[in-house]
Every structure is written in structure tokens, then in C-alpha cells.
Amino acid sequence: MARKTKSVIDIDKEIETLKVQRVAALETRADQIGKIAAKADLNILEISDVELLKEFQAIAERFRHKATASGPAKV
């Protein structure tokens, strides 16, 4: 059975759709992380954005090391 190939225009449309979906997924996740931070009372602490970012980066690095040590992260 012959397989229909996609045109470049169709592929470009798919890429744009996926980009929009990616942005929406990142915004949803950012909202979730913000809610978790608020539950931890980070929103009432007197901490600068620079300090908070440094701590979030440290957390991210810890989880990156866990993922690489135990193999790829499972979704």
C-alpha cells in the first residue's frame, strides 16, 4: 500500500500547532509550580527573585542528576 507523503506546508502547520501546544503545556506547568510554591508559603517570604531562582535551579539540578543516574525520566 502506497504511503501518502506530507507536504512541507502540512509539516510546517503541524510544527506550528505543536509549538502552540508546547507553550500551553509550559504555562500550565508554571501555574502548577506557582500553586505549589504558594502552598509552601514561598509567596509570603522576604526573598529576592535572584535568591529564589538560585534555589529553584538547585532543585532542578538535583532532579536532573536523579534522572540521569536512574535512567530517563518516566512520564
Predicted model as a PDB file, atoms N, CA, C, CB and O in Angstrom, pLDDT in the B-factor column:
MODEL        1                                                                  
ATOM      1  N   MET A   1       0.834  -1.167   0.000  1.00 59.00           N  
ATOM      2  CA  MET A   1       0.000   0.000   0.000  1.00 59.00           C  
ATOM      3  C   MET A   1       0.886   1.239   0.000  1.00 59.00           C  
ATOM      4  CB  MET A   1      -0.953  -0.007   1.205  1.00 59.00           C  
ATOM      5  O   MET A   1       1.804   1.347   0.813  1.00 59.00           O  
ATOM      6  N   ALA A   2       0.619   2.160  -0.895  1.00 67.00           N  
ATOM      7  CA  ALA A   2       1.420   3.371  -1.013  1.00 67.00           C  
ATOM      8  C   ALA A   2       1.124   4.303   0.154  1.00 67.00           C  
ATOM      9  CB  ALA A   2       1.146   4.080  -2.356  1.00 67.00           C  
ATOM     10  O   ALA A   2      -0.021   4.462   0.579  1.00 67.00           O  
ATOM     11  N   ARG A   3       2.161   4.895   0.643  1.00 76.00           N  
ATOM     12  CA  ARG A   3       2.038   5.810   1.764  1.00 76.00           C  
ATOM     13  C   ARG A   3       2.035   7.234   1.241  1.00 76.00           C  
ATOM     14  CB  ARG A   3       3.180   5.599   2.784  1.00 76.00           C  
ATOM     15  O   ARG A   3       2.908   7.619   0.464  1.00 76.00           O  
ATOM     16  N   LYS A   4       1.052   8.016   1.667  1.00 84.00           N  
ATOM     17  CA  LYS A   4       0.957   9.395   1.223  1.00 84.00           C  
ATOM     18  C   LYS A   4       1.979  10.232   2.002  1.00 84.00           C  
ATOM     19  CB  LYS A   4      -0.492   9.947   1.418  1.00 84.00           C  
ATOM     20  O   LYS A   4       2.018  10.214   3.232  1.00 84.00           O  
ATOM     21  N   THR A   5       2.787  10.948   1.261  1.00 90.00           N  
ATOM     22  CA  THR A   5       3.774  11.795   1.917  1.00 90.00           C  
ATOM     23  C   THR A   5       3.149  13.154   2.223  1.00 90.00           C  
ATOM     24  CB  THR A   5       5.041  11.957   1.033  1.00 90.00           C  
ATOM     25  O   THR A   5       2.287  13.640   1.491  1.00 90.00           O  
ATOM     26  N   LYS A   6       3.598  13.747   3.310  1.00 92.00           N  
ATOM     27  CA  LYS A   6       3.096  15.056   3.705  1.00 92.00           C  
ATOM     28  C   LYS A   6       3.848  16.132   2.956  1.00 92.00           C  
ATOM     29  CB  LYS A   6       3.223  15.264   5.224  1.00 92.00           C  
ATOM     30  O   LYS A   6       5.036  15.997   2.665  1.00 92.00           O  
ATOM     31  N   SER A   7       3.142  17.193   2.651  1.00 96.00           N  
ATOM     32  CA  SER A   7       3.804  18.320   2.003  1.00 96.00           C  
ATOM     33  C   SER A   7       4.532  19.136   3.072  1.00 96.00           C  
ATOM     34  CB  SER A   7       2.776  19.207   1.221  1.00 96.00           C  
ATOM     35  O   SER A   7       4.255  19.016   4.266  1.00 96.00           O  
ATOM     36  N   VAL A   8       5.443  19.944   2.628  1.00 97.00           N  
ATOM     37  CA  VAL A   8       6.190  20.810   3.537  1.00 97.00           C  
ATOM     38  C   VAL A   8       5.235  21.758   4.262  1.00 97.00           C  
ATOM     39  CB  VAL A   8       7.268  21.610   2.767  1.00 97.00           C  
ATOM     40  O   VAL A   8       5.428  22.056   5.441  1.00 97.00           O  
ATOM     41  N   ILE A   9       4.221  22.225   3.569  1.00 97.00           N  
ATOM     42  CA  ILE A   9       3.231  23.120   4.175  1.00 97.00           C  
ATOM     43  C   ILE A   9       2.499  22.408   5.313  1.00 97.00           C  
ATOM     44  CB  ILE A   9       2.220  23.617   3.112  1.00 97.00           C  
ATOM     45  O   ILE A   9       2.294  22.986   6.380  1.00 97.00           O  
ATOM     46  N   ASP A  10       2.106  21.150   5.081  1.00 97.00           N  
ATOM     47  CA  ASP A  10       1.440  20.379   6.131  1.00 97.00           C  
ATOM     48  C   ASP A  10       2.355  20.172   7.336  1.00 97.00           C  
ATOM     49  CB  ASP A  10       0.981  19.025   5.585  1.00 97.00           C  
ATOM     50  O   ASP A  10       1.918  20.280   8.481  1.00 97.00           O  
ATOM     51  N   ILE A  11       3.592  19.884   7.076  1.00 97.00           N  
ATOM     52  CA  ILE A  11       4.558  19.685   8.160  1.00 97.00           C  
ATOM     53  C   ILE A  11       4.756  20.988   8.930  1.00 97.00           C  
ATOM     54  CB  ILE A  11       5.913  19.177   7.604  1.00 97.00           C  
ATOM     55  O   ILE A  11       4.806  20.980  10.160  1.00 97.00           O  
ATOM     56  N   ASP A  12       4.868  22.109   8.214  1.00 98.00           N  
ATOM     57  CA  ASP A  12       5.012  23.408   8.878  1.00 98.00           C  
ATOM     58  C   ASP A  12       3.803  23.719   9.751  1.00 98.00           C  
ATOM     59  CB  ASP A  12       5.206  24.519   7.841  1.00 98.00           C  
ATOM     60  O   ASP A  12       3.954  24.262  10.846  1.00 98.00           O  
ATOM     61  N   LYS A  13       2.609  23.383   9.280  1.00 98.00           N  
ATOM     62  CA  LYS A  13       1.395  23.598  10.071  1.00 98.00           C  
ATOM     63  C   LYS A  13       1.428  22.751  11.345  1.00 98.00           C  
ATOM     64  CB  LYS A  13       0.138  23.262   9.237  1.00 98.00           C  
ATOM     65  O   LYS A  13       1.064  23.221  12.423  1.00 98.00           O  
ATOM     66  N   GLU A  14       1.864  21.514  11.210  1.00 98.00           N  
ATOM     67  CA  GLU A  14       1.974  20.637  12.377  1.00 98.00           C  
ATOM     68  C   GLU A  14       2.976  21.192  13.378  1.00 98.00           C  
ATOM     69  CB  GLU A  14       2.385  19.220  11.951  1.00 98.00           C  
ATOM     70  O   GLU A  14       2.737  21.164  14.585  1.00 98.00           O  
ATOM     71  N   ILE A  15       4.092  21.695  12.879  1.00 98.00           N  
ATOM     72  CA  ILE A  15       5.110  22.275  13.757  1.00 98.00           C  
ATOM     73  C   ILE A  15       4.538  23.464  14.519  1.00 98.00           C  
ATOM     74  CB  ILE A  15       6.349  22.708  12.943  1.00 98.00           C  
ATOM     75  O   ILE A  15       4.748  23.586  15.726  1.00 98.00           O  
ATOM     76  N   GLU A  16       3.820  24.335  13.829  1.00 98.00           N  
ATOM     77  CA  GLU A  16       3.215  25.499  14.484  1.00 98.00           C  
ATOM     78  C   GLU A  16       2.195  25.069  15.535  1.00 98.00           C  
ATOM     79  CB  GLU A  16       2.546  26.413  13.443  1.00 98.00           C  
ATOM     80  O   GLU A  16       2.138  25.647  16.620  1.00 98.00           O  
ATOM     81  N   THR A  17       1.393  24.061  15.218  1.00 98.00           N  
ATOM     82  CA  THR A  17       0.419  23.542  16.173  1.00 98.00           C  
ATOM     83  C   THR A  17       1.119  22.990  17.406  1.00 98.00           C  
ATOM     84  CB  THR A  17      -0.446  22.458  15.523  1.00 98.00           C  
ATOM     85  O   THR A  17       0.685  23.230  18.533  1.00 98.00           O  
ATOM     86  N   LEU A  18       2.196  22.253  17.193  1.00 98.00           N  
ATOM     87  CA  LEU A  18       2.958  21.695  18.311  1.00 98.00           C  
ATOM     88  C   LEU A  18       3.618  22.792  19.144  1.00 98.00           C  
ATOM     89  CB  LEU A  18       4.019  20.725  17.794  1.00 98.00           C  
ATOM     90  O   LEU A  18       3.712  22.666  20.365  1.00 98.00           O  
ATOM     91  N   LYS A  19       4.073  23.859  18.500  1.00 98.00           N  
ATOM     92  CA  LYS A  19       4.662  24.977  19.247  1.00 98.00           C  
ATOM     93  C   LYS A  19       3.632  25.623  20.164  1.00 98.00           C  
ATOM     94  CB  LYS A  19       5.236  26.026  18.282  1.00 98.00           C  
ATOM     95  O   LYS A  19       3.938  25.957  21.309  1.00 98.00           O  
ATOM     96  N   VAL A  20       2.416  25.798  19.665  1.00 98.00           N  
ATOM     97  CA  VAL A  20       1.338  26.373  20.468  1.00 98.00           C  
ATOM     98  C   VAL A  20       1.016  25.439  21.639  1.00 98.00           C  
ATOM     99  CB  VAL A  20       0.072  26.619  19.596  1.00 98.00           C  
ATOM    100  O   VAL A  20       0.829  25.896  22.767  1.00 98.00           O  
ATOM    101  N   GLN A  21       0.953  24.150  21.374  1.00 98.00           N  
ATOM    102  CA  GLN A  21       0.679  23.168  22.423  1.00 98.00           C  
ATOM    103  C   GLN A  21       1.789  23.173  23.470  1.00 98.00           C  
ATOM    104  CB  GLN A  21       0.527  21.762  21.818  1.00 98.00           C  
ATOM    105  O   GLN A  21       1.522  23.033  24.664  1.00 98.00           O  
ATOM    106  N   ARG A  22       3.030  23.332  23.023  1.00 98.00           N  
ATOM    107  CA  ARG A  22       4.174  23.359  23.941  1.00 98.00           C  
ATOM    108  C   ARG A  22       4.090  24.562  24.871  1.00 98.00           C  
ATOM    109  CB  ARG A  22       5.499  23.389  23.155  1.00 98.00           C  
ATOM    110  O   ARG A  22       4.302  24.437  26.077  1.00 98.00           O  
ATOM    111  N   VAL A  23       3.783  25.720  24.313  1.00 98.00           N  
ATOM    112  CA  VAL A  23       3.655  26.931  25.122  1.00 98.00           C  
ATOM    113  C   VAL A  23       2.547  26.756  26.158  1.00 98.00           C  
ATOM    114  CB  VAL A  23       3.368  28.159  24.226  1.00 98.00           C  
ATOM    115  O   VAL A  23       2.715  27.115  27.324  1.00 98.00           O  
ATOM    116  N   ALA A  24       1.419  26.206  25.728  1.00 98.00           N  
ATOM    117  CA  ALA A  24       0.298  25.989  26.649  1.00 98.00           C  
ATOM    118  C   ALA A  24       0.684  25.012  27.758  1.00 98.00           C  
ATOM    119  CB  ALA A  24      -0.930  25.463  25.886  1.00 98.00           C  
ATOM    120  O   ALA A  24       0.340  25.229  28.920  1.00 98.00           O  
ATOM    121  N   ALA A  25       1.388  23.947  27.413  1.00 98.00           N  
ATOM    122  CA  ALA A  25       1.819  22.962  28.410  1.00 98.00           C  
ATOM    123  C   ALA A  25       2.793  23.583  29.408  1.00 98.00           C  
ATOM    124  CB  ALA A  25       2.471  21.750  27.721  1.00 98.00           C  
ATOM    125  O   ALA A  25       2.710  23.317  30.607  1.00 98.00           O  
ATOM    126  N   LEU A  26       3.716  24.411  28.916  1.00 98.00           N  
ATOM    127  CA  LEU A  26       4.671  25.073  29.810  1.00 98.00           C  
ATOM    128  C   LEU A  26       3.970  26.054  30.741  1.00 98.00           C  
ATOM    129  CB  LEU A  26       5.744  25.800  28.998  1.00 98.00           C  
ATOM    130  O   LEU A  26       4.321  26.152  31.916  1.00 98.00           O  
ATOM    131  N   GLU A  27       2.986  26.780  30.226  1.00 98.00           N  
ATOM    132  CA  GLU A  27       2.235  27.720  31.064  1.00 98.00           C  
ATOM    133  C   GLU A  27       1.428  26.983  32.129  1.00 98.00           C  
ATOM    134  CB  GLU A  27       1.303  28.580  30.201  1.00 98.00           C  
ATOM    135  O   GLU A  27       1.346  27.431  33.273  1.00 98.00           O  
ATOM    136  N   THR A  28       0.837  25.861  31.751  1.00 98.00           N  
ATOM    137  CA  THR A  28       0.080  25.051  32.712  1.00 98.00           C  
ATOM    138  C   THR A  28       0.990  24.553  33.815  1.00 98.00           C  
ATOM    139  CB  THR A  28      -0.599  23.865  32.011  1.00 98.00           C  
ATOM    140  O   THR A  28       0.635  24.604  34.993  1.00 98.00           O  
ATOM    141  N   ARG A  29       2.162  24.071  33.434  1.00 97.00           N  
ATOM    142  CA  ARG A  29       3.120  23.562  34.429  1.00 97.00           C  
ATOM    143  C   ARG A  29       3.622  24.692  35.321  1.00 97.00           C  
ATOM    144  CB  ARG A  29       4.311  22.869  33.733  1.00 97.00           C  
ATOM    145  O   ARG A  29       3.790  24.498  36.525  1.00 97.00           O  
ATOM    146  N   ALA A  30       3.862  25.860  34.750  1.00 97.00           N  
ATOM    147  CA  ALA A  30       4.305  27.011  35.544  1.00 97.00           C  
ATOM    148  C   ALA A  30       3.235  27.389  36.569  1.00 97.00           C  
ATOM    149  CB  ALA A  30       4.622  28.220  34.627  1.00 97.00           C  
ATOM    150  O   ALA A  30       3.556  27.709  37.713  1.00 97.00           O  
ATOM    151  N   ASP A  31       1.979  27.352  36.166  1.00 97.00           N  
ATOM    152  CA  ASP A  31       0.886  27.629  37.095  1.00 97.00           C  
ATOM    153  C   ASP A  31       0.866  26.602  38.232  1.00 97.00           C  
ATOM    154  CB  ASP A  31      -0.463  27.630  36.350  1.00 97.00           C  
ATOM    155  O   ASP A  31       0.670  26.955  39.395  1.00 97.00           O  
ATOM    156  N   GLN A  32       1.068  25.339  37.884  1.00 97.00           N  
ATOM    157  CA  GLN A  32       1.084  24.285  38.903  1.00 97.00           C  
ATOM    158  C   GLN A  32       2.227  24.507  39.890  1.00 97.00           C  
ATOM    159  CB  GLN A  32       1.213  22.897  38.244  1.00 97.00           C  
ATOM    160  O   GLN A  32       2.041  24.375  41.099  1.00 97.00           O  
ATOM    161  N   ILE A  33       3.396  24.841  39.381  1.00 95.00           N  
ATOM    162  CA  ILE A  33       4.561  25.074  40.243  1.00 95.00           C  
ATOM    163  C   ILE A  33       4.319  26.296  41.122  1.00 95.00           C  
ATOM    164  CB  ILE A  33       5.848  25.264  39.395  1.00 95.00           C  
ATOM    165  O   ILE A  33       4.686  26.295  42.297  1.00 95.00           O  
ATOM    166  N   GLY A  34       3.707  27.336  40.566  1.00 95.00           N  
ATOM    167  CA  GLY A  34       3.381  28.521  41.349  1.00 95.00           C  
ATOM    168  C   GLY A  34       2.437  28.204  42.496  1.00 95.00           C  
ATOM    169  O   GLY A  34       2.611  28.712  43.604  1.00 95.00           O  
ATOM    170  N   LYS A  35       1.442  27.371  42.239  1.00 97.00           N  
ATOM    171  CA  LYS A  35       0.491  26.978  43.287  1.00 97.00           C  
ATOM    172  C   LYS A  35       1.186  26.173  44.379  1.00 97.00           C  
ATOM    173  CB  LYS A  35      -0.666  26.161  42.686  1.00 97.00           C  
ATOM    174  O   LYS A  35       0.902  26.345  45.565  1.00 97.00           O  
ATOM    175  N   ILE A  36       2.089  25.303  43.975  1.00 96.00           N  
ATOM    176  CA  ILE A  36       2.843  24.511  44.952  1.00 96.00           C  
ATOM    177  C   ILE A  36       3.724  25.435  45.792  1.00 96.00           C  
ATOM    178  CB  ILE A  36       3.709  23.428  44.241  1.00 96.00           C  
ATOM    179  O   ILE A  36       3.814  25.274  47.009  1.00 96.00           O  
ATOM    180  N   ALA A  37       4.367  26.395  45.148  1.00 94.00           N  
ATOM    181  CA  ALA A  37       5.211  27.358  45.873  1.00 94.00           C  
ATOM    182  C   ALA A  37       4.366  28.147  46.874  1.00 94.00           C  
ATOM    183  CB  ALA A  37       5.919  28.328  44.881  1.00 94.00           C  
ATOM    184  O   ALA A  37       4.813  28.396  47.994  1.00 94.00           O  
ATOM    185  N   ALA A  38       3.162  28.539  46.490  1.00 95.00           N  
ATOM    186  CA  ALA A  38       2.279  29.274  47.390  1.00 95.00           C  
ATOM    187  C   ALA A  38       1.857  28.399  48.573  1.00 95.00           C  
ATOM    188  CB  ALA A  38       1.040  29.778  46.630  1.00 95.00           C  
ATOM    189  O   ALA A  38       1.782  28.878  49.704  1.00 95.00           O  
ATOM    190  N   LYS A  39       1.583  27.118  48.311  1.00 97.00           N  
ATOM    191  CA  LYS A  39       1.226  26.203  49.401  1.00 97.00           C  
ATOM    192  C   LYS A  39       2.374  26.060  50.394  1.00 97.00           C  
ATOM    193  CB  LYS A  39       0.841  24.825  48.842  1.00 97.00           C  
ATOM    194  O   LYS A  39       2.150  25.827  51.582  1.00 97.00           O  
ATOM    195  N   ALA A  40       3.598  26.200  49.904  1.00 95.00           N  
ATOM    196  CA  ALA A  40       4.779  26.128  50.768  1.00 95.00           C  
ATOM    197  C   ALA A  40       5.078  27.486  51.415  1.00 95.00           C  
ATOM    198  CB  ALA A  40       5.999  25.648  49.963  1.00 95.00           C  
ATOM    199  O   ALA A  40       6.096  27.645  52.089  1.00 95.00           O  
ATOM    200  N   ASP A  41       4.189  28.460  51.206  1.00 95.00           N  
ATOM    201  CA  ASP A  41       4.313  29.817  51.750  1.00 95.00           C  
ATOM    202  C   ASP A  41       5.508  30.590  51.208  1.00 95.00           C  
ATOM    203  CB  ASP A  41       4.409  29.752  53.240  1.00 95.00           C  
ATOM    204  O   ASP A  41       5.981  31.524  51.856  1.00 95.00           O  
ATOM    205  N   LEU A  42       5.998  30.219  50.042  1.00 92.00           N  
ATOM    206  CA  LEU A  42       7.104  30.978  49.446  1.00 92.00           C  
ATOM    207  C   LEU A  42       6.660  32.386  49.056  1.00 92.00           C  
ATOM    208  CB  LEU A  42       7.657  30.243  48.215  1.00 92.00           C  
ATOM    209  O   LEU A  42       7.486  33.294  48.960  1.00 92.00           O  
ATOM    210  N   ASN A  43       5.380  32.565  48.834  1.00 91.00           N  
ATOM    211  CA  ASN A  43       4.879  33.866  48.410  1.00 91.00           C  
ATOM    212  C   ASN A  43       4.859  34.893  49.545  1.00 91.00           C  
ATOM    213  CB  ASN A  43       3.492  33.714  47.841  1.00 91.00           C  
ATOM    214  O   ASN A  43       4.719  36.087  49.282  1.00 91.00           O  
ATOM    215  N   ILE A  44       4.995  34.459  50.784  1.00 94.00           N  
ATOM    216  CA  ILE A  44       4.999  35.416  51.888  1.00 94.00           C  
ATOM    217  C   ILE A  44       6.385  35.631  52.487  1.00 94.00           C  
ATOM    218  CB  ILE A  44       4.056  34.954  52.963  1.00 94.00           C  
ATOM    219  O   ILE A  44       6.551  36.452  53.390  1.00 94.00           O  
ATOM    220  N   LEU A  45       7.355  34.917  52.004  1.00 93.00           N  
ATOM    221  CA  LEU A  45       8.726  35.077  52.491  1.00 93.00           C  
ATOM    222  C   LEU A  45       9.373  36.302  51.870  1.00 93.00           C  
ATOM    223  CB  LEU A  45       9.561  33.826  52.184  1.00 93.00           C  
ATOM    224  O   LEU A  45       9.103  36.657  50.723  1.00 93.00           O  
ATOM    225  N   GLU A  46      10.225  36.933  52.645  1.00 94.00           N  
ATOM    226  CA  GLU A  46      11.013  38.054  52.130  1.00 94.00           C  
ATOM    227  C   GLU A  46      12.276  37.482  51.494  1.00 94.00           C  
ATOM    228  CB  GLU A  46      11.365  39.088  53.268  1.00 94.00           C  
ATOM    229  O   GLU A  46      13.319  37.377  52.139  1.00 94.00           O  
ATOM    230  N   ILE A  47      12.165  37.116  50.227  1.00 93.00           N  
ATOM    231  CA  ILE A  47      13.291  36.531  49.495  1.00 93.00           C  
ATOM    232  C   ILE A  47      13.296  37.155  48.106  1.00 93.00           C  
ATOM    233  CB  ILE A  47      13.188  34.952  49.419  1.00 93.00           C  
ATOM    234  O   ILE A  47      12.254  37.296  47.466  1.00 93.00           O  
ATOM    235  N   SER A  48      14.481  37.521  47.658  1.00 94.00           N  
ATOM    236  CA  SER A  48      14.577  38.172  46.351  1.00 94.00           C  
ATOM    237  C   SER A  48      14.360  37.167  45.231  1.00 94.00           C  
ATOM    238  CB  SER A  48      15.939  38.858  46.188  1.00 94.00           C  
ATOM    239  O   SER A  48      14.512  35.959  45.412  1.00 94.00           O  
ATOM    240  N   ASP A  49      14.006  37.694  44.082  1.00 94.00           N  
ATOM    241  CA  ASP A  49      13.843  36.832  42.906  1.00 94.00           C  
ATOM    242  C   ASP A  49      15.140  36.114  42.576  1.00 94.00           C  
ATOM    243  CB  ASP A  49      13.376  37.651  41.697  1.00 94.00           C  
ATOM    244  O   ASP A  49      15.130  34.955  42.161  1.00 94.00           O  
ATOM    245  N   VAL A  50      16.252  36.805  42.763  1.00 96.00           N  
ATOM    246  CA  VAL A  50      17.561  36.201  42.464  1.00 96.00           C  
ATOM    247  C   VAL A  50      17.818  35.013  43.384  1.00 96.00           C  
ATOM    248  CB  VAL A  50      18.697  37.247  42.614  1.00 96.00           C  
ATOM    249  O   VAL A  50      18.255  33.956  42.928  1.00 96.00           O  
ATOM    250  N   GLU A  51      17.547  35.181  44.672  1.00 95.00           N  
ATOM    251  CA  GLU A  51      17.744  34.081  45.622  1.00 95.00           C  
ATOM    252  C   GLU A  51      16.792  32.920  45.336  1.00 95.00           C  
ATOM    253  CB  GLU A  51      17.545  34.578  47.060  1.00 95.00           C  
ATOM    254  O   GLU A  51      17.180  31.752  45.369  1.00 95.00           O  
ATOM    255  N   LEU A  52      15.549  33.270  45.058  1.00 93.00           N  
ATOM    256  CA  LEU A  52      14.558  32.233  44.785  1.00 93.00           C  
ATOM    257  C   LEU A  52      14.912  31.453  43.526  1.00 93.00           C  
ATOM    258  CB  LEU A  52      13.166  32.849  44.647  1.00 93.00           C  
ATOM    259  O   LEU A  52      14.803  30.227  43.499  1.00 93.00           O  
ATOM    260  N   LEU A  53      15.332  32.154  42.496  1.00 95.00           N  
ATOM    261  CA  LEU A  53      15.751  31.493  41.257  1.00 95.00           C  
ATOM    262  C   LEU A  53      16.922  30.559  41.517  1.00 95.00           C  
ATOM    263  CB  LEU A  53      16.130  32.530  40.190  1.00 95.00           C  
ATOM    264  O   LEU A  53      16.952  29.440  41.005  1.00 95.00           O  
ATOM    265  N   LYS A  54      17.891  31.016  42.314  1.00 97.00           N  
ATOM    266  CA  LYS A  54      19.055  30.180  42.642  1.00 97.00           C  
ATOM    267  C   LYS A  54      18.613  28.881  43.325  1.00 97.00           C  
ATOM    268  CB  LYS A  54      20.039  30.954  43.555  1.00 97.00           C  
ATOM    269  O   LYS A  54      19.140  27.809  43.025  1.00 97.00           O  
ATOM    270  N   GLU A  55      17.652  28.979  44.236  1.00 94.00           N  
ATOM    271  CA  GLU A  55      17.167  27.787  44.934  1.00 94.00           C  
ATOM    272  C   GLU A  55      16.383  26.865  43.992  1.00 94.00           C  
ATOM    273  CB  GLU A  55      16.285  28.194  46.122  1.00 94.00           C  
ATOM    274  O   GLU A  55      16.525  25.644  44.054  1.00 94.00           O  
ATOM    275  N   PHE A  56      15.561  27.454  43.125  1.00 94.00           N  
ATOM    276  CA  PHE A  56      14.845  26.628  42.141  1.00 94.00           C  
ATOM    277  C   PHE A  56      15.826  25.931  41.200  1.00 94.00           C  
ATOM    278  CB  PHE A  56      13.854  27.492  41.328  1.00 94.00           C  
ATOM    279  O   PHE A  56      15.615  24.774  40.837  1.00 94.00           O  
ATOM    280  N   GLN A  57      16.885  26.616  40.807  1.00 96.00           N  
ATOM    281  CA  GLN A  57      17.894  25.996  39.943  1.00 96.00           C  
ATOM    282  C   GLN A  57      18.578  24.840  40.655  1.00 96.00           C  
ATOM    283  CB  GLN A  57      18.938  27.032  39.500  1.00 96.00           C  
ATOM    284  O   GLN A  57      18.874  23.818  40.035  1.00 96.00           O  
ATOM    285  N   ALA A  58      18.831  24.990  41.946  1.00 96.00           N  
ATOM    286  CA  ALA A  58      19.448  23.904  42.720  1.00 96.00           C  
ATOM    287  C   ALA A  58      18.517  22.695  42.782  1.00 96.00           C  
ATOM    288  CB  ALA A  58      19.797  24.384  44.149  1.00 96.00           C  
ATOM    289  O   ALA A  58      18.959  21.553  42.659  1.00 96.00           O  
ATOM    290  N   ILE A  59      17.224  22.958  42.976  1.00 94.00           N  
ATOM    291  CA  ILE A  59      16.244  21.859  42.994  1.00 94.00           C  
ATOM    292  C   ILE A  59      16.219  21.157  41.642  1.00 94.00           C  
ATOM    293  CB  ILE A  59      14.827  22.388  43.349  1.00 94.00           C  
ATOM    294  O   ILE A  59      16.237  19.928  41.571  1.00 94.00           O  
ATOM    295  N   ALA A  60      16.178  21.945  40.569  1.00 94.00           N  
ATOM    296  CA  ALA A  60      16.152  21.363  39.223  1.00 94.00           C  
ATOM    297  C   ALA A  60      17.390  20.512  38.974  1.00 94.00           C  
ATOM    298  CB  ALA A  60      16.050  22.467  38.159  1.00 94.00           C  
ATOM    299  O   ALA A  60      17.302  19.432  38.390  1.00 94.00           O  
ATOM    300  N   GLU A  61      18.531  20.995  39.414  1.00 95.00           N  
ATOM    301  CA  GLU A  61      19.787  20.253  39.212  1.00 95.00           C  
ATOM    302  C   GLU A  61      19.760  18.930  39.971  1.00 95.00           C  
ATOM    303  CB  GLU A  61      21.000  21.100  39.667  1.00 95.00           C  
ATOM    304  O   GLU A  61      20.219  17.909  39.458  1.00 95.00           O  
ATOM    305  N   ARG A  62      19.227  18.943  41.189  1.00 94.00           N  
ATOM    306  CA  ARG A  62      19.112  17.694  41.961  1.00 94.00           C  
ATOM    307  C   ARG A  62      18.269  16.678  41.211  1.00 94.00           C  
ATOM    308  CB  ARG A  62      18.498  17.963  43.351  1.00 94.00           C  
ATOM    309  O   ARG A  62      18.625  15.501  41.150  1.00 94.00           O  
ATOM    310  N   PHE A  63      17.155  17.119  40.638  1.00 92.00           N  
ATOM    311  CA  PHE A  63      16.282  16.198  39.917  1.00 92.00           C  
ATOM    312  C   PHE A  63      16.893  15.758  38.590  1.00 92.00           C  
ATOM    313  CB  PHE A  63      14.929  16.842  39.674  1.00 92.00           C  
ATOM    314  O   PHE A  63      16.664  14.631  38.152  1.00 92.00           O  
ATOM    315  N   ARG A  64      17.660  16.625  37.949  1.00 92.00           N  
ATOM    316  CA  ARG A  64      18.358  16.220  36.720  1.00 92.00           C  
ATOM    317  C   ARG A  64      19.353  15.105  37.018  1.00 92.00           C  
ATOM    318  CB  ARG A  64      19.086  17.427  36.079  1.00 92.00           C  
ATOM    319  O   ARG A  64      19.464  14.145  36.256  1.00 92.00           O  
ATOM    320  N   HIS A  65      20.077  15.235  38.132  1.00 89.00           N  
ATOM    321  CA  HIS A  65      21.047  14.200  38.497  1.00 89.00           C  
ATOM    322  C   HIS A  65      20.352  12.893  38.833  1.00 89.00           C  
ATOM    323  CB  HIS A  65      21.898  14.657  39.681  1.00 89.00           C  
ATOM    324  O   HIS A  65      20.859  11.821  38.502  1.00 89.00           O  
ATOM    325  N   LYS A  66      19.203  12.965  39.483  1.00 85.00           N  
ATOM    326  CA  LYS A  66      18.436  11.755  39.785  1.00 85.00           C  
ATOM    327  C   LYS A  66      18.003  11.070  38.488  1.00 85.00           C  
ATOM    328  CB  LYS A  66      17.201  12.094  40.656  1.00 85.00           C  
ATOM    329  O   LYS A  66      18.095   9.848  38.367  1.00 85.00           O  
ATOM    330  N   ALA A  67      17.535  11.851  37.530  1.00 81.00           N  
ATOM    331  CA  ALA A  67      17.033  11.301  36.266  1.00 81.00           C  
ATOM    332  C   ALA A  67      18.151  10.639  35.491  1.00 81.00           C  
ATOM    333  CB  ALA A  67      16.382  12.398  35.415  1.00 81.00           C  
ATOM    334  O   ALA A  67      17.953   9.566  34.921  1.00 81.00           O  
ATOM    335  N   THR A  68      19.331  11.260  35.455  1.00 82.00           N  
ATOM    336  CA  THR A  68      20.430  10.682  34.681  1.00 82.00           C  
ATOM    337  C   THR A  68      21.019   9.478  35.399  1.00 82.00           C  
ATOM    338  CB  THR A  68      21.521  11.729  34.427  1.00 82.00           C  
ATOM    339  O   THR A  68      21.527   8.564  34.749  1.00 82.00           O  
ATOM    340  N   ALA A  69      20.961   9.459  36.731  1.00 80.00           N  
ATOM    341  CA  ALA A  69      21.511   8.333  37.481  1.00 80.00           C  
ATOM    342  C   ALA A  69      20.621   7.097  37.363  1.00 80.00           C  
ATOM    343  CB  ALA A  69      21.686   8.712  38.950  1.00 80.00           C  
ATOM    344  O   ALA A  69      21.113   5.968  37.351  1.00 80.00           O  
ATOM    345  N   SER A  70      19.317   7.317  37.276  1.00 74.00           N  
ATOM    346  CA  SER A  70      18.405   6.174  37.238  1.00 74.00           C  
ATOM    347  C   SER A  70      17.861   5.910  35.836  1.00 74.00           C  
ATOM    348  CB  SER A  70      17.253   6.402  38.197  1.00 74.00           C  
ATOM    349  O   SER A  70      16.978   5.071  35.656  1.00 74.00           O  
ATOM    350  N   GLY A  71      18.379   6.612  34.865  1.00 65.00           N  
ATOM    351  CA  GLY A  71      17.891   6.436  33.500  1.00 65.00           C  
ATOM    352  C   GLY A  71      16.934   7.552  33.143  1.00 65.00           C  
ATOM    353  O   GLY A  71      16.734   8.475  33.933  1.00 65.00           O  
ATOM    354  N   PRO A  72      16.339   7.480  31.963  1.00 60.00           N  
ATOM    355  CA  PRO A  72      15.439   8.545  31.525  1.00 60.00           C  
ATOM    356  C   PRO A  72      14.209   8.654  32.434  1.00 60.00           C  
ATOM    357  CB  PRO A  72      15.001   8.299  30.078  1.00 60.00           C  
ATOM    358  O   PRO A  72      13.711   7.658  32.960  1.00 60.00           O  
ATOM    359  N   ALA A  73      13.742   9.876  32.599  1.00 53.00           N  
ATOM    360  CA  ALA A  73      12.563  10.110  33.430  1.00 53.00           C  
ATOM    361  C   ALA A  73      11.343   9.472  32.760  1.00 53.00           C  
ATOM    362  CB  ALA A  73      12.334  11.639  33.658  1.00 53.00           C  
ATOM    363  O   ALA A  73      11.189   9.510  31.539  1.00 53.00           O  
ATOM    364  N   LYS A  74      10.498   8.894  33.584  1.00 53.00           N  
ATOM    365  CA  LYS A  74       9.276   8.276  33.062  1.00 53.00           C  
ATOM    366  C   LYS A  74       8.138   9.247  33.218  1.00 53.00           C  
ATOM    367  CB  LYS A  74       8.957   6.943  33.783  1.00 53.00           C  
ATOM    368  O   LYS A  74       8.018   9.928  34.236  1.00 53.00           O  
ATOM    369  N   VAL A  75       7.301   9.306  32.199  1.00 46.00           N  
ATOM    370  CA  VAL A  75       6.152  10.227  32.208  1.00 46.00           C  
ATOM    371  C   VAL A  75       4.891   9.476  32.469  1.00 46.00           C  
ATOM    372  CB  VAL A  75       6.037  10.988  30.892  1.00 46.00           C  
ATOM    373  O   VAL A  75       3.815  10.073  32.514  1.00 46.00           O  
TER     374      VAL A  75                                                      
ENDMDL                                                                          
END                                                                             
